[in-house]
Structure formats: structure tokens, C-alpha cells
Amino acid sequence: MILGYETIMGKITESTGLPRSDIELRVEQKLKELQGLISKEGAAHIVANLLDVKLFDSTPKILKINNLQEGLNSVTLTARIMNIYEIRSFQKNNQNRRVANILIGDETGTTRLVVWDEILINEISKMKEGDILKLINAQSRPNNGNMELHLGNKAQLIINPPNENIGEIKITIMSKRKHIKDIKENEFVELYGTVVQIFEPRFYNACPVCSKKVMEQDGHFSCVEHNIITPNKVPIVNLVMDDSTDNIRVTLFRDLAVKLINNEQDFEKIKKDILGKQLMVKGKVNKNEMFNRIEIMANSVEDANPEDILKELENS
């Protein structure tokens, strides 16, 4: 994998402490020496090797999505599946190949996961949105200004690993600001709106360690991974938002629901506090087949600033 010229120069400068002008002179000398048979990036690679600068660090790195940078080879990262796209087939060297794309996210951001290995692609049939994935030996690569993770034949993938949990996902890519009337199924959108209806929260029992739903058996609550536990009451909140172009139902799970109602138990007080409130919501647009309507599963919710909304309307 060839790194970009600026990335290579940055790594050489950081590792050696040499002035950039000195490094660029060495690159130019190498280009002249090889009589233009290599690119500027290739010459920078050679200079890095001569200076004993490791451009590709093979030390395993346990990272969050916002830590990703170009040229990492042995990334370990845990994230939640937000969307699984259709597997694409193509031909290379007269062989039929496949590639899969999955949108994943954690508390620091979202990114695209690209899977090339056939064995790992076959595992996708066992996955669903909301599952947690642990990636081992992933590679980071830039694409259209975003950093992606790629899984090849040296990578590993664990579905719903024990003792792993992901909090509120921060949407950083593939989120488009839209009016409600314009949104479509399977989009990731950001919208400003006013809460015009809120329904009484529903609660379920969840493991305090992994946040997975647990059931009562023989008077005890037992988690598959953590045995007998004292469960947390976790809310699910449904509300209706309106932005003057239309309205839409929005569902908030776990941390987002807690954040919105602030652990308040009195529904009348919840209604008083939330109705009429202006929010900025980011999330995925899903189709509710039962009611034949689109709805939003929220991944992020913040109080909206009315001044920002007015400013955006003035500039639109």
C-alpha cells in the first residue's frame, strides 16, 4: 500500500527530527538518481527506508474510530453495526471475487468497513444491525476524505464478543441534513425539528455490564455472559418530530433515551419538559412494514440552537 506524499513526509519528519527541506532534497536526489522511473511518493518511500523510518507499524493498536490514520496495518477496534450493504461481485485476474461493505460506529465516530476475505464475507450472514464487532488486524486506508477499515485474509472478526459494549454512537460520515419531507429509506440523516408528541417510555431489564436484554428465571435475572445479575431498567422512548415540512416518528434506545428523559419517572413531567423542545437528531431512516411508513432510529440527539436553525433557513 503506497502512502500519500504528505503522510510519508510527516512520518519522516516526526521520526528523524530532520528539517523538511533536508528531506525534500533527499527525495529530489533520489528522483534524479533513478531518472524519473519512480513517483515522488516512491522516492519518499526509499528515503524513509534509508533513514530507518517505519512507515507501517505492525504493532497491534487498540483504537477508537477517531484515532484512525492512514497506513495503520494491525488495528484492533470494537464498533457497532449500523448498516450492512449488499455484497458486490466483481472479476479480477479472471477470477470471481466479492467485496462487502458495512457501516460501523462507536462513541467517537463512524466509518466504512470493507471486507475482502471470502471466509469473513461468509460470516456476514450471521450479523445484523446493532451487533457489536471486534476487528483484529484491520488496515486503515483513506477514501474520499474519510478513513476506512479493510479486512483481508490476515484479519479476524468476532461477532458480539463477551464483555464489550458500545455507548452512544457519534455520527461523523454519511449523515445529510434534510427536511423530513425529503428523507428516504436507508439514508443516514440529520434533521432539526420540534417534538410534537412523546409516548410513555417502555423499560426493559438489561445487564449492567454488557447492556443486553435479560429475562427473569426462577426469581433471578441471568445474563448469558455475566451469570446472575441485578438488572438496570433501560428505557426506549418514541416521539414525533415536526420541521414544518412534515413529521416523523423517532425512536431512542438505551443511552439516548436516558439522556433525553434524564431518568425522570413521572411521565407527566417528561411530557412537560420535552413537548415543544427543539432537537437535532441524527440517525438511520428505516421502513416500518407494519404501518407502511418511514421512521428514524436515532444514533445521536442534541438540543437544537434556534439561532442556528434561523441562520440556516436564511442561507438556504
Secondary structure by P-SEA (a helix, b strand, c coil): ccccaaaaaaaaaaaccccaaaaaaaaaaaaaaacccccaaaaaaaaaaaaccccccccccccccccccccccbbbbbbbbcccccbbbbbcccbbbbbbbbbbbcccbbbbbbbccaaaaaacccccccbbbbbcbbbbbbcccbbbbbbcccbbbbcccccccccbbbbcccccccccccccccccbbbbbbbcccccbbbbbbccccccbbbbcccbbbbcccccccccbbbbbbbccccccbbbbbbbcaaaaaaaacccccaaaaaaacccbbbbbbbbbbbcccccbbbbbccccccccaaaaaaaaaac
